[in-house]
Amino acid sequence: MDREYAISFEAGSGLDEVNSGATTLAGAKKVALGYRRDGARNITIKFYEDGDLRHQWDLKGNKWVQYE
């Protein structure tokens, strides 16, 4: 089963999406906050399973909001 936490964000170069390299949501959140410290905006964590988007979390202020 192929599982991946990707991080989507806006930065100086425009919109980007990268594999977080994390195996858990907590790990992906930590990576995403690192991008925010580096100036990224509109940060979203996307959980893919077998290539399909299963869950999504948007960073709103300092709170993660989940969308199914």
Secondary structure as GFF3:
##gff-version 3
##sequence-region A 1 68
A	DSSP	beta_strand	3	11	.	.	.	ID=ss1
A	DSSP	beta_strand	14	19	.	.	.	ID=ss2
A	DSSP	alpha_helix	25	37	.	.	.	ID=ss3
A	DSSP	beta_strand	41	49	.	.	.	ID=ss4
A	DSSP	beta_strand	52	60	.	.	.	ID=ss5
A	DSSP	beta_strand	63	67	.	.	.	ID=ss6
###
